[in-house]
């Protein structure tokens, strides 16, 4: 997992992402996009999320048309668990 609110967050994320082999899911905060244009928003941050947060999921399920793809260490076990639910 990668998270940061530092001024070099995008650069650090680039290094993190280049070392990952799988999918990355996450968010880029508004303050990250505007950090170079304004110092900070006048609104209070009530959620306290970092400016950037990404993680590599253990399971990715992709459904395209009538084809289901499961990317996981044991995709057959994931499918069996879904099938039994």
N, C-alpha and C positions, 0 to 999 in steps of 0.2 A: 504494500500500500504506500502511496505517496501523498503527502499533504503538506501545504506550506502557505504561509501568509507573508513570507519574506519578499523583499524587493526584487530578488533574482529568481522568483518562483518558476517562471516560464523556462528559463535557462536550465534550472535544476530538473524540471520535469522532462525536458528534452533528453537529458542524460539518462534519467530513469527509464523513459519510454524506449530508448534505443537498446537497453539491456533486457527488455521483456520480449518474450517470444509469442505470447498468446494475446487474447483480447484484453483491452483496457476500457473500463467504464468509469465515468466520473463526472465532475462538474468544474466549470470555470466561473468564479464569482464575478459579479459586476465590478467590484472594486479593482479586480485584477485588470480588467479591460480599460479602466479609466485611470489607472495608477499614474501614468505618465502625463495625463492631461490635467487632472485636478488632484489635490492632496488626498482628500477623502470626502465622502458624502456627508452632508449635514445630518442625515438620519441616523438614529441609533441602531446598531446591529443587534437585533434581538435573538437571532438564531445562533450566532457565534460559529458559523461554518468557516473553515479556512477559505482563502481565496482560490485555492486549487486543491482538488482531492480526486485521486484516481486509484483504482484497485484492479487486480486481475482476478476474475471470478473463477471458482472451482468448476462450475458447470455452466455451459452455454447451450441453450436450446434454440435452434433456428428452424422456423417453419416457412417454407416457400412453396406455395401451391399445395400439392399433395405430398410433398417430401419433407420429412422431419429428420433433422440432424442433431445429434447430441454430442457435444465435445466435452469430455470428462475423462478422468483417469480410468473409470469403469463404466462406459456408456450403457452396457447391457444391464448393469445393476440399477442405473438411473431409470432406464425404460421400464424395468420390472417394477420398481417402486411406484412409478406413475401409473402403470397398468393395474396395480393392485389397489390404488386409491379410490 
